[in-house]
Amino acid sequence: MSASTAKHKLQGIEAARGIAAAMVVVYHAARHLDANGLGLPWAAGLEKFGHAGVDFFFVLSGFIILFAHWEDVGVRAALPRYAERRCTRIFPLYWPVLAAYFALAVLGSRALRPDAGTVLANVALLPTAEEPIVGVAWTLQHEMLFYFLFAALLVSRSMGIALLVGWMAWVLAVVTGVLERPEHGLGRVGLSSYNLQFVLGMAAAWVARRARVPAPRLLALIGASAFLAIGIAESRGLVDGYGDVARLLYGLAAWLFVVGIVEGERASGFQVPRLLAIVGKASYSIYLVHLLCIGIAFKLLERVGATGLDAHLQHVLLVVVGIVGGVLVSMWLEHPLMAVARRVWARAAGRQQGALS
């Protein structure tokens, strides 16, 4: 598979990230209205389904990391480059958002007096006993753990595979009740059933790199339909959307969709709609800042006396603000900061290499 082909095939994955981000925004906008006594008649379904965008994200993350670093597996020299790409992707935007949350909490009514250890753990995205200062950062704690364990594959293929297999066996032992489920810290994050979805994503990357799949568009349609069907079942109370079974069901449906969409691009190619491409590119920013955008927008509606508007219209407004706000943050903050961080990292690496030579 050529590098250009690989890049092209990820267009569909980028669009899928945009869809996942939009799902989470829809979910949180509905919950925000519900928390303020403006629940929607159909919001229960959204509240029990939109959160599954996180499941989609985790499968996509597992796919992207292995797909992008396929040639680096077993190549120890690739480790610095891998660390640079992952750290400069996550932290340059996360740190300003963390500072904003911290400032708002201190200035607002919420009492926030974390000790130095808790602050440092939040800065480094390490698991903590308490909820992270940036509420959605719990998913980033999972991401960072996955990035760390995936790095073992670059150091040694056999060691990395053994570590991942052992990790998944441990997670399954907790999920099935063989071992006690941890309630706090690293164990709670590291042994969550959400982590199974990273490996499902890696399995999708293996298929994309090593196999051919018949009828990929049908497979993608089956995956999307299954994902929606699980969401409907959850909204009807037939599936506990926050339980371990849902993690597996949503993860498998996302796996089918990812394999189908990637193979479909390889077979015939397609052009991602520009709007969806923009949202996909900004998906990380949307995910990090949409709660801030929704909260600010709702305060403005209260200030101008517009909270008497139809709840459906308010929901649409909050969703639009959450997505557009994230896109603007991506354009004006995320990507410029990421470019600066990568230049700084490159200069630091160059100085270190010069000192060692």
N, C-alpha and C positions, 0 to 999 in steps of 0.2 A: 504494500500500500504506500503510495507516494505521500510526501509531506503535504503537498497541495491538496490532494484528495482528502487526507485526514482533516485538514483545516476546513475544507468545504463541508464535510460530513458533520462537523460540529455545529453548523448553523442551526440544524433542527434541535440540537441539545440546548443551544443558547435560547431558542424560542421557548423550549419547554421550561427553562428556568424562569422566563418571564411569566409563563402561565402559573407556575408554582408560587411565585411571588404575589401575583394578583389574587390567587386563592387565599393566601394568608391575609392580605389586606381586606378582602371581602369579609373574612371571618372576624377579624379584629374590629372592623367598623361596625358590624352587627352587634358584637359584644359590647362595644362602647355605648351604643344606643340603648342596649338592654340594661346596662349598668346605670343609665341615667333615666330609667323609667320609660323608655321609648322603644320597647321591644317591637319587632316586626312580626306579623302573622306567620311569615314564612322563614323567619330568622332561625328557628330551631334547626332546620335542615342545614342552613349555612354554617351555623355554629358547630354542628357535628360533622361537617364535611370540609369546610375551608381549611381547618387545621391540618388536614392531610397533605396540604402543600409541603409541609415539613418532611413527610415521608418521601414525597417526590424529590425534594431537595437532596435528601441523604442518598437515595439511589443514584441520582445524577452526579453527586459528588464522588461516590465510589467509582462510577463510570469514567468521569473526567480525569481523575487522578491516575488511574491505571492506563487509560487510553493515551494521555499526554506523556506519561513517563514509561511507556512500554519498553522503549529501547534502553532505559536507564536501569532496569531491573538487573541486579547483580553487578552493577558498575559503581563501585564505591566512590570513584572520582566525581560522579554526578551528584553526590550528596550535598555539597555546598550550593550548587545551582538550584537543587530542589528546595532546600531550606530558604534560599533567597526568594524564589517564586511564591512559596506558600506564605512566608512572613510578610512580604511586601503586598500580598493580596489582601490579607486579613487586617493587619494592624493599622495602617495609615488612616483609614476611615474610622475604624472602631475606636481608637483612642480619643479623637475629638467628640464622637458621639457619647462615649463614656463620660468625658468631662462635662458635656452638656447635661446629661442625666444627673450627674453628681451635683452640679450647680443648681439645677432646678429643684432637686430634693432638699438641698440645704436652704435655699431661699424660700421654698414653699412650706406647706404645712407638714410635710412628711419629715419625721425625725430620722436623720441618717448620720450616725456617728460610728462608722466602722473602724476597727483597729487597723494598724499598719499592715498586718498580715492579710486581712481581708481585702484591703485596697490593692495590694500587690498581686494577690490572686486574681482579682478582677482585671487588673492591667494585663496580666499574662494569660488570661482566660483559663486559669486552673480551676478545677471543681472546688466548690465551697459548700459548707453546710447550709448556708443561707441562699436564698434566691439571688442571682446576680443583680448588680445595680442596673444594668441594661437588661430588662426582662427577657428579651429574645435571645440574649447571649448564651442561654443554656444550650442552644443548638451549636453555637460556636465552640463550646467546651467539648462537645462530641467531636466536632470537626478537628480540633487541635489534637485530641487523643488519637483519632484515626490517622492524621498526618504523621504523628510521631511513630505509630506502629508500622505504617506503610514504609517509613524510612528504612526499617530493617530489611525490606526487600531489596533496597538499593545496596546495602552493605553486603548482604548475602542472600541469594535466591532461596536456598534451602532453609536458612535460619528464618527468613521472613515468612515463608510458607508455614513453617512449624509454629511460629509465633501467632500468625493469623488463625491457623487451625485450632491451636490451643485456646486462643481468645474466644473464638466462636463456640467451642465446646463448653467453656466456662459460662458464657452467656446463656447457652441452651440449658445448661444444668440449673441455672437460676430461674429461667423462664418456666421450665417444667416442674419446678419445685423440689428438685433433688438437693439443691443448696439454698440456703436462706438468702432472701433478697436484701441487699444493703439499702439503707435508707438515706445515707449522707455521703458527701464527698466523692472521692475518686471511684469507690465501689459502685455508688449509685449511677454515676455517669458511665463508667467503663463496662458495667454488666447490664445495662439497659437493653431491651429488645430492639431499640432504635438502631443499635450498632449492626444488627443483622442486615440492615438495608445497605450499608456500605459494601458489604461483601456481595450482595445481590448486584449492586452496580458494577463491581469489579468483574463479576461473572458476565454481565452484559458487555463489558469492554473486551473480555476474552473472546466472546462470540464474534464481536465486531472485527477483531484482529485476526482471528483464526478460522472462521467458518463462514458459510453462506447459508442464508435462511430463505426458504421458499415463501412466496406470498407475503412479503414484508408489510405491505400496506394493510392487508387483512390482519396481520399480527398486531400492528399498531392500533388498528380499530378495535380489536378484541381487548387489548390492554386498556385503552381509554374507556371502553364500555364497561369493563370489569371494575375499573377504578370508580366510575360513576355509580355502578350498581352497588358497590360496597358502601359508598356514601349515602345512597338512598336507604340501604338496609340499616345503616347507622342512624339516620334521621327517623326511621320507624321503630327504633329501639331493638332491632334484631341483632345488632353488633355493637359491642362496647368499643367505641372509636378510640378510647384511650388505653385499651388493654393490649396485651401481648399478641393476641390473635389478630387484631386489626393491623398491628405493625407488619405481620407476615403477609396478610391479605393485600394491604395497600402496596407493600414492597414488591410482591410478585406481580401485581397488576402493572406497577410502574416498570418493572423489568421487561415485561412483554412489550410495553409501549416503547421503551428506549431501544430495545433490540430491533423492533419493527421500523422505527423512524430512522435509525442509523442505516440499516440495511436498505430501506427504501431510498434514501439519498444516494447510496452507493449504486443502486440499480438504475435509477432514472434521474435523480437530482430534482430539486425544486427550489424555488425562490421563496425565502421567508418574507412575509409581508413586512414592510418597513416599520410600521408601528410596533409590531411584535418583536422585531429585531431590536428596536430602541429599548423597549421594556426589558427584554432579555439581557441586554448589555448592562442595564442599570439594576438588575435584580438584587444584587447585594446591597446597594444603597437603599432600594425600596424596602428590603427586609429590615435593615437596621433603623431607618428613620421614620417608617410609616406610622408608628405609634405616636411619635412626637407630632407629626403632621396632623394626624387625626385629632389628637388632643387640642392642638392650637386651633384647628378649624372649628371644632365644636365650641371652644371658648368664644371664638368670634361670632358664631351663630347665636350664642347666648347673649353676647354683648349687644348685638343689633336686634335682639328680640325675635330671631328667626327660628327658635326652637319649636315654635308652633306649626311650622311647616309639616307637610305630610312626612311621616317617618321614612317612607320609601325614598322620597326625594332627598331627605337628609342623608340617608345611607349612600345613595349614589354620589352625592357631593363629597362625603367623607372618603369614599373609595377613590374618586378622581383626585382629590387633594393628596391622599396617601401615595398614589402612583406617580402623579406629576411631581410632587415634592421630592420623591426618591429619584426620579429621572434628573431633575435639576441638581440635586446634591451629587449625583453621579458625574454629571458634566462639569460642574463648577468646583467640586471638592475631591471626590473619590479618585478619579483618574489623574488629575494634576498631582495630588498627594502621592499616588502610587508611582508616578513617573519620577518625582523627586526622591522618594524612598529608594527606588532602584538605582538611581544615579549615585546616591550617597553610599549605598551598599557596594556598588561597583568600585567606587573610589576607595572605600575602606578595604575591600578585598585586594585591590591593586597595590595599596600601600603595604598591606600585610605580606603579599607575595614578594614585593620588592625588598622588604626587610629580611625575608627568609632566603633570598637569592644571593 
